[in-house]
Amino acid sequence: MNAPATVYPVAEDFAAQARVARADYERLYAESVQQPEAFWGRVAERLDWYRKPTRIKNVSYQLEDFRIRWYEDGELNASVNCLDRHLATRGDKTALLFEHDDPALPAEHVTYRELHARVCRLANALRALGVRKGDRITIYLPMIPEAVVAMLACARVGAIHSVVFGGFAPNSIADRVADCASKLIITADEGLRGGKKIPLKANVDAALKLPGTNSVETVLVVRHTGAAVDMQMPRDRWYEAVVEGQPDTCEPERMNAEDPLFILYTSGSTGKPKGVLHTTGGYLVYASYTHETVFDLREDDVYWCTADVGWVTGHSYIVYGPLVNGATALVFEGVPNYPNMSRFWEVIDRHQVTIFYTAPTAIRALMREGDEPVTRTSRRSLRLLGTVGEPINPEAWRWYYDVVGDARCPIVDTWWQTETGGILITPLAGAIDLKPGSATKPFFGVQPALVDANGAALEGAAEGNLVLLDSWPGQMRTVYGDHNRFIETYFKTYPGSYFTGDGCRRDADGYYWITGRVDDVINVSGHRIGTAEVESALVLHPKVAEAAVVGFPHDLKGQGIYAYVTLIAGESPSEELRKELVAWVRKEIGPIATPDHLQWAPGLPKTRSGKIMRRILRKIAENAPDQLGDTSTLADPSVVENLVNERLGK
Ligand code: WT7
């Protein structure tokens, strides 16, 4: 059994002023699952609708009758909810607080009025370029205000944005552009992170030379670093030039609640990344409601989420949630260790940040540098801390709590996924006692359950696979262009429920402890990488015959990427080739997929039917050859012996 975790009780002064206090949680939770229509109907009133929804929830997870619809007769526009409705009361309030990579540059304050005008100008320009409701637009930008402007301008004209993280390589951009047949790309000359330049425009140019990308008619280029870039006329246009002279108001497109808002590509266990599709009404209700409730948002908060808008965290908790809520959100272009290890804390002091939301991998990296870079800053403005992306080890949690938060600030460990649109399991700081390492309890309307490998429900304290028994408004609606894949991936494994792909333990207090992915997805520093993607990249190399990739525990990244490679006959392993293959994967997918280990494998462990036994490869990668388990179904047991000896350096 697990040792009892220390409990950090709700601070009474926090509870006294919290949006959800102790007594509220159980009552509201019960209502949310017993009367979801009443509950979510009421919550939807937080948005401005052209037409208020009367049909709140229409969901069935039964395969013969499958549907997920929320607020289906409602009509609204996302950008109006993020901007226009604040103009009367918050026009001069800072919407975005932009902190450059270079701390010597002054921060930029973008008010709601200014943001509205910038969004309208770009939206008008998009229309002038022929963009219409339902068109797909790819956004490949650094963390600069234009990234937010671009997303909201798409939403204003009803175009579906697909943001591609700046760390992805041309091949990955091309795959994502081709999959949704994007008409237009918005990029910048270069990105800048920790003083290093990222050739964004050059990457787009390379991507657009690849097959399948003919749909792109226009590339808008933001001048950011001022670097010289190749402009291919008439395809490429300077962003500044197309928005110049456009009116600063723009008629928004009236969208149905179930019209798509965005696509975001994410890795799964098999094949290419899936285009996770989120729609307008339910997503906005859920993102804004969770943002306000989980972060206990108040009017004068300065809220900072360190994610990139290339990930769902940026979509829901930098852009849509905070802006619907009229909050001030900090947008940070840089990295935690530049120009020094105190950067996060210096930014917090400079802007008097009150709510800070980051990833366990960043916390672990900063913790390694000792307390001094933290303690030489004040951080008195902070009142709430959050984490997301991967399980946080209790040691890192305590350091975050004691050193960063001076033992004053509750931590919300928020579990969710690209697919879920918003936070599903999390503490509410005024209502739920904390346990380091546990995401604690389900948010309103969320019904987690644990099942064993056969789908049998596990009751009470137990460990199993995490499923969700019913829908919530922020749930993804489909895989873009492949509805079958959506149903196959999430609703077939355990019929009648949504399968998360995560393992989880529930303790005797009903607290949830996410244990990590149980499928072939590796969580590297909070980013999902499919083993199949890295394998396909490796086997594209002319000298590689076969590859198998698994995750292994990594001190900083949570999980690292471990690749086993079999060379074609006649090729022999060398240090040079190892480096070449690692660089190859970086070039094919992007730096985030860089293998941490690459082991030569004269053969791979397979069953007699030819299936690679990843369980065994994981144990070898973990350096736990004594836990290989049952190897009796192997076609050739000597293969394993070879790999183990090689791993142990024998
Ligand atoms: C996977 C989803 C949700 C935004 C960032 C990642 C893992 C996420 C936690 C957490 C333990 C977590 C899960 C999940 N994960 N948050 N608080 N505790 N694990 O989104 O790329 O879609 O990845 O991240 O394994 O399934 P994503």
Residues whose N, C-alpha, C, O or C-beta is under 5 A from the ligand:
A	BS01	WT7	T313 T387 V388 G389 E390 P391 D413 T414 W415 W416 Q417 T418 E419 A439 T500 D502 I514 G516 R517 G526 H527 R528
